[in-house]
Amino acid sequence: MASPPDTSKTTKLERYNSYIRKVNSTKLIAASSKLLFRVTLLVALLLIFFFTINYPPLASDNPNSHNNIHTTTHNLISSAFYGGGASWEKQVRRSSTPSRPNGFSVLVTGAAGFVGSHSSLALKKRGDGVLGLDNFNSYYDPSLKRARQNLLSKHQIFIVEGDLNDVELLRKLFDIVPFTHVLHLAAQAGVRYAMQNPLSYVNSNIAGFVNLLEIAKSANPQPAIVWASSSSVYGLNTKVPFSEEHRTDQPASLYAATKKAGEEIAHTYNHIYGLSLTGLRFFTVYGPWGRPDMAYFFFTKDMIQGKSINVYVTQDDKEVARDFTYIDDIVKGCVGALDTAEKSTGSGGKKKGPAQLRVYNLGNTSPVSVRKLVVILENLLNIKAKKNVVKMPRNGDVPFTHANVSLALRDFGYKPTTDLSIGLRKFVKWYVSYYGIQPRVKKENDHSDD
């Protein structure tokens, strides 16, 4: 009887072939997955590149969508990705190009701020190119800054949303535009807030200023820089009126100390790198589009709302007084300082010769007590204020400021012309219009607002 055929070899071969097919199938699936991943990644990168070129981020009109964390994140993204967008660069160039012969090309930091917005409009109106930079932080209501931004946009002034500490963004701006001047007004303001958030002052007023100077020193050509110091640097000085020759080494607040530090830092960069630097010591600036943290502003708000206000006196019951300076006078001082600023003498970070270094008081020369300020507001609003007379807390505020402006008068014709009653009338007129309020504001003498 014949033996059955030996099928063991055939069975083994079939099993081996099946195993090989499974291995090859697994490899094929793995290879396909890798290919699909790579294709997906490539498509994602292409989409990012497409939207970067065609849709760079513009400043949002939503005031509630911005806080400090969002701003920092946005700055990193903007400098890394959006800074090279063709549309964005076109806006930067258009805004910074002067329309008058031999006009300036000015970078205004803090352009959505009080002094920054007014100064930007004045420069643009006379034919200079103006590019703004602002981080729209939430120290006070960002919606007011957004409203200023909209006003500037109507006059073809573009504000780049970014921070002084975003070095790559600053470098990008200086690569795109050969700025002739910088009007550096960005800062963390306010004396009292320093007790709550001291590091914000160091971050903005010192680190931010150094970053700007670092970029400016390496620019070719180097710009001339005019920047905002403060009357607060006079600190505990008791000689009046305050003169640029008086002591400024006794600051009474951290804010004042950071501004004084800025003056010393300016001296260093002038000495080593040949940067032309002019510091302006502002004295209590007020007016339309002003800062809500200032007394005249929140006094107006509280009086209209029927709330009581605190009127401070010194520890020994003396009047607290300020050299209130109207915004238009401050702007004239800023423009005058820019016009008389000499060119920086360095190139590519190397000093070629001595450079201009100046500091000036910009005040009104007529101190007014806080009590009188309240009386003027009462008359303008036709409201009797509910006053609480309280002693000034030991928070760094000084009881008295009074500017000697003879140096600014001599060098660029600075001469304030607006007294407090006229300036406050213009402010109140703006306030009730901006906030849509219908108080019992007196209507007489409205011709003085023209």
C-alpha positions in Angstrom: 0.0 0.0 0.0 1.4 3.3 -1.0 2.4 5.9 1.6 0.4 9.2 1.8 2.3 12.2 0.2 4.5 14.2 2.6 2.8 17.6 2.8 4.8 19.0 5.7 7.2 20.9 3.5 4.3 22.5 1.6 2.6 23.5 4.8 5.7 25.1 6.2 6.3 27.0 3.0 2.7 28.3 3.1 3.1 29.4 6.7 6.4 31.1 5.8 4.9 32.9 2.9 1.9 34.0 5.1 4.4 35.4 7.7 6.3 37.3 5.0 3.0 38.8 3.7 2.1 39.9 7.2 5.5 41.5 7.8 5.4 43.3 4.5 1.9 44.5 5.2 2.9 45.9 8.6 5.9 47.6 7.0 3.6 49.1 4.4 1.1 50.4 6.9 4.0 51.9 9.0 5.5 53.5 6.0 2.1 54.9 4.9 1.6 56.3 8.4 4.9 58.1 8.3 4.2 59.4 4.9 0.8 60.6 5.9 2.3 62.4 9.0 4.9 64.1 6.9 2.4 65.2 4.3 0.1 66.6 7.0 3.0 68.4 8.7 4.0 69.9 5.4 0.5 71.1 4.6 0.2 72.6 8.1 3.5 74.5 7.6 2.4 75.7 4.2 -0.9 77.0 5.7 0.9 78.8 8.4 3.2 80.4 5.9 0.2 81.4 3.7 -1.7 83.1 6.5 1.5 84.7 7.7 2.0 86.4 4.4 -1.5 87.3 3.6 -3.2 87.9 7.0 -0.8 89.3 9.6 -2.5 90.1 12.9 -3.8 93.6 13.2 -4.7 95.2 16.5 -8.0 94.0 17.8 -10.8 96.4 18.7 -11.9 94.2 21.6 -10.6 95.9 24.7 -11.4 93.0 26.9 -9.3 90.5 25.0 -6.0 91.8 26.0 -4.1 91.3 29.3 -0.5 91.1 30.1 -0.2 87.4 29.6 -1.9 87.6 26.2 0.3 90.6 25.2 3.5 88.7 26.0 2.4 85.6 24.1 1.3 87.7 21.1 4.6 89.6 21.1 6.6 86.3 20.8 4.3 85.1 18.0 4.4 88.5 16.2 8.2 88.7 16.2 8.8 85.1 15.3 6.1 84.7 12.6 4.1 87.8 11.7 7.0 90.3 11.6 7.8 89.3 8.1 4.3 89.5 6.6 4.3 91.6 3.4 1.0 93.4 4.3 2.3 94.1 7.8 5.6 95.5 6.5 3.8 97.6 3.9 1.7 99.2 6.8 4.9 99.9 8.8 6.7 101.5 5.8 3.7 103.6 4.8 3.0 104.9 8.3 6.7 105.8 8.9 7.3 107.6 5.6 7.3 111.4 5.8 5.1 113.4 3.4 7.1 116.7 3.7 10.6 117.3 2.3 13.3 116.4 4.8 10.6 115.2 7.2 11.4 113.0 10.1 10.7 109.3 10.4 9.7 108.8 14.0 9.1 105.7 16.1 6.7 106.7 18.9 6.7 104.2 21.8 3.6 104.3 23.9 1.7 105.7 20.9 -1.7 104.7 22.2 -1.0 106.5 25.5 -2.0 110.0 26.5 1.0 112.0 25.4 2.0 109.5 22.8 -1.3 109.8 20.8 -1.3 113.6 20.9 2.3 113.8 19.9 1.9 111.3 17.0 -1.0 113.3 15.6 1.0 116.6 15.8 4.0 115.0 14.0 1.8 113.4 11.3 -0.2 116.6 10.8 3.0 118.5 9.9 4.2 115.8 7.5 6.5 113.6 9.5 6.3 109.8 9.2 5.1 108.2 12.4 5.1 104.6 13.4 3.6 103.7 16.8 4.5 100.9 19.2 2.3 100.0 22.2 1.6 96.9 24.3 -1.9 98.0 25.3 -1.5 96.7 28.8 -4.3 96.8 31.4 -2.8 99.3 33.9 -5.9 101.4 33.1 -8.9 100.6 30.8 -7.4 99.4 27.5 -10.6 100.5 25.7 -9.4 104.1 26.0 -6.1 103.1 24.4 -8.0 101.3 21.6 -10.1 104.5 21.0 -6.9 106.5 20.7 -5.6 103.9 18.3 -8.7 104.2 16.2 -8.2 108.0 16.1 -4.6 107.6 15.0 -5.6 105.1 12.4 -8.0 107.6 10.8 -4.9 109.8 10.3 -2.9 107.0 8.7 -0.8 106.3 11.8 -0.2 102.5 12.3 0.5 101.2 15.8 2.4 98.0 16.0 1.1 95.9 19.0 4.3 94.8 20.8 6.4 95.3 23.8 9.7 97.0 24.4 11.1 93.8 25.8 10.4 91.9 22.5 13.9 92.4 21.2 13.3 90.6 17.9 10.3 92.8 17.1 12.3 95.9 17.8 15.1 94.7 15.7 12.6 93.9 12.9 11.2 97.5 13.0 14.6 99.0 12.8 15.5 96.7 9.9 12.5 97.8 8.0 12.6 101.6 8.7 15.7 103.9 9.0 14.2 105.9 11.8 15.7 109.4 12.1 14.1 109.9 15.6 12.6 108.0 18.4 10.1 109.6 20.8 10.1 107.2 23.7 7.0 107.7 25.8 6.2 104.1 26.8 6.5 103.5 30.5 4.8 102.2 33.5 3.3 105.3 35.0 1.8 106.2 38.4 3.3 106.6 41.9 0.9 104.6 44.0 0.7 101.5 41.7 4.4 100.8 42.4 3.5 99.6 45.8 1.3 96.9 44.3 3.4 95.9 41.3 7.0 97.1 41.6 8.5 94.7 39.0 6.3 96.2 36.3 8.3 99.5 36.7 11.6 97.7 36.5 10.4 95.7 33.5 9.2 98.7 31.5 11.1 101.8 32.7 14.5 100.2 33.0 14.7 96.9 31.1 12.5 98.2 28.2 14.5 101.4 27.9 17.7 99.4 27.8 16.4 97.1 25.1 15.4 100.1 23.0 18.8 101.7 23.4 20.6 98.5 22.6 18.7 98.3 19.3 19.2 102.0 18.6 22.9 101.9 19.2 23.5 99.3 16.6 21.2 101.0 14.0 22.8 102.6 11.0 22.0 105.5 11.0 21.5 105.8 14.8 18.4 107.8 15.5 18.2 110.8 17.9 16.1 109.9 20.9 13.8 112.1 22.9 12.3 110.3 25.9 10.0 111.0 28.9 11.5 111.3 32.3 9.4 112.8 35.1 9.2 115.7 37.5 9.1 112.9 40.1 12.9 112.7 39.9 13.1 115.8 42.1 11.7 113.7 45.0 12.4 115.2 48.4 14.0 118.3 46.9 12.5 121.4 48.6 14.0 124.2 46.5 11.4 125.8 44.2 10.8 126.2 41.4 12.4 122.9 40.4 15.4 123.5 38.2 17.4 121.0 36.1 20.4 122.0 38.3 18.8 120.8 41.5 19.4 117.5 43.2 17.6 114.4 41.8 19.2 111.7 44.0 16.5 111.5 46.6 13.5 109.8 44.9 10.4 109.5 47.0 8.9 106.6 45.1 10.0 103.5 43.1 8.5 105.2 40.0 10.7 108.2 40.5 13.7 105.9 41.1 13.2 104.1 37.8 12.9 107.4 35.9 16.1 108.7 37.6 17.7 105.4 36.7 16.6 106.1 33.1 18.5 109.4 33.1 21.6 107.7 34.3 21.3 104.9 31.7 20.8 107.6 29.0 24.1 109.2 30.1 25.9 105.9 29.8 24.6 105.1 26.2 25.4 108.7 25.2 28.9 108.4 26.6 29.8 105.0 25.2 27.8 104.7 21.9 27.3 108.3 20.8 23.5 108.3 21.0 21.9 111.7 21.0 19.5 111.7 24.0 17.1 114.3 25.4 15.1 113.6 28.6 11.9 115.5 29.3 10.7 115.9 32.8 6.9 116.2 32.5 4.9 118.0 35.2 1.4 116.6 35.8 0.0 116.4 32.3 -3.8 116.7 31.8 -6.3 117.3 29.1 -8.6 115.4 26.6 -7.9 111.7 26.1 -6.0 111.8 29.5 -5.2 109.0 31.9 -8.0 107.8 34.2 -5.6 107.3 37.1 -5.0 111.0 37.4 -6.8 113.1 40.0 -8.6 115.5 37.7 -10.0 112.5 35.7 -11.3 110.4 38.5 -12.5 113.5 40.4 -14.7 114.3 37.3 -16.0 110.8 37.1 -16.8 110.5 40.8 -18.4 114.0 41.0 -20.7 113.2 38.1 -21.7 109.8 39.7 -22.4 111.6 43.0 -19.5 109.9 44.9 -17.3 111.5 47.4 -13.7 112.4 46.6 -10.6 112.5 48.8 -8.8 115.8 48.9 -5.3 115.3 50.3 -3.4 117.6 52.6 0.1 117.1 53.9 0.8 115.5 57.3 1.1 119.0 58.7 -2.2 120.1 57.1 -0.7 122.1 54.3 -2.1 122.4 50.8 -1.1 119.8 48.2 -0.3 121.6 44.9 0.7 120.5 41.4 2.1 122.3 38.3 -0.7 121.1 36.1 0.5 121.2 32.4 -2.0 121.1 29.5 -1.4 118.4 26.9 -1.0 120.8 24.0 1.9 122.6 25.8 3.6 119.3 26.5 3.3 118.3 22.8 4.9 121.6 21.7 7.7 120.7 24.1 8.1 117.2 22.6 8.2 118.5 19.1 10.6 121.3 20.0 12.9 118.8 21.6 12.8 116.6 18.4 13.4 119.6 16.1 16.5 120.7 18.1 17.9 117.2 18.7 21.3 116.8 17.0 22.2 113.6 15.1 23.7 110.7 17.0 27.4 110.3 16.3 27.8 106.5 16.4 27.5 104.0 13.7 27.0 100.2 14.1 27.4 100.5 17.8 30.7 102.5 17.7 31.0 106.1 18.8 32.6 108.5 16.4 32.5 111.6 18.5 30.8 113.5 21.3 27.0 113.4 21.1 24.2 115.6 22.5 22.8 114.9 26.0 20.1 117.1 27.4 17.4 117.2 30.1 14.5 119.7 30.3 11.6 120.5 32.6 8.2 120.8 30.8 5.7 122.3 33.1 3.2 125.2 33.4 5.2 127.3 35.9 2.0 128.0 37.9 1.3 125.5 40.7 -2.4 125.1 41.7 -3.7 123.5 44.9 -5.9 120.4 44.7 -8.6 122.4 46.5 -8.7 124.9 43.7 -8.7 122.1 41.1 -11.9 120.8 42.7 -13.5 124.3 42.8 -12.8 124.7 39.0 -14.4 121.3 38.3 -17.4 122.1 40.5 -18.0 125.3 38.5 -17.6 123.5 35.1 -19.8 120.6 36.0 -22.3 122.6 38.1 -21.9 120.0 40.8 -21.0 120.5 44.4 -18.4 117.9 45.3 -18.7 115.7 48.4 -15.2 116.1 49.8 -13.3 114.1 52.4 -10.2 116.0 53.5 -7.6 113.4 54.4 -3.9 113.4 55.1 -1.7 112.3 52.2 -0.5 108.7 52.8 3.2 107.8 52.8 3.1 106.2 49.4 5.8 108.2 47.5 3.6 111.2 46.4 5.2 114.6 46.9 3.2 117.5 48.3 4.3 120.2 45.8 5.7 120.6 42.3 6.7 123.7 40.4 8.7 123.9 37.2 11.4 126.3 36.1 11.3 126.0 32.3 13.8 128.7 31.4 16.2 126.2 29.8 13.5 124.8 27.5 12.4 128.3 26.6 16.0 129.2 25.7 16.8 126.1 23.7 13.5 125.5 21.7 11.1 128.3 22.6 9.0 126.3 25.1 6.4 128.6 26.6 3.2 127.1 28.1 0.0 129.1 27.3 -2.9 127.2 28.8 -4.0 127.9 32.4 -5.8 125.3 34.4 -9.4 126.7 34.1 -9.2 126.8 30.3 -7.5 123.4 30.1 -10.1 121.7 32.4 -12.9 123.2 30.4 -11.6 121.5 27.3 -11.1 118.2 29.2 -14.7 118.3 30.6 -16.1 119.0 27.2 -14.2 115.9 25.8 -15.1 113.8 28.8 -18.9 114.2 28.6 -18.8 113.7 24.8 -16.6 110.6 25.0 -18.6 108.9 27.7 -22.0 110.1 26.4 -22.9 111.8 29.6 -25.4 114.6 30.0 -24.5 116.3 33.3 -25.3 119.9 34.2 -22.2 121.3 32.6 -22.1 125.0 32.1 -22.3 126.1 28.5 -21.0 129.7 28.7 -17.7 130.7 27.2 -17.6 127.6 24.9 -15.8 129.8 22.4 -12.6 129.3 24.5 -12.5 125.7 23.5 -12.0 126.5 19.8 
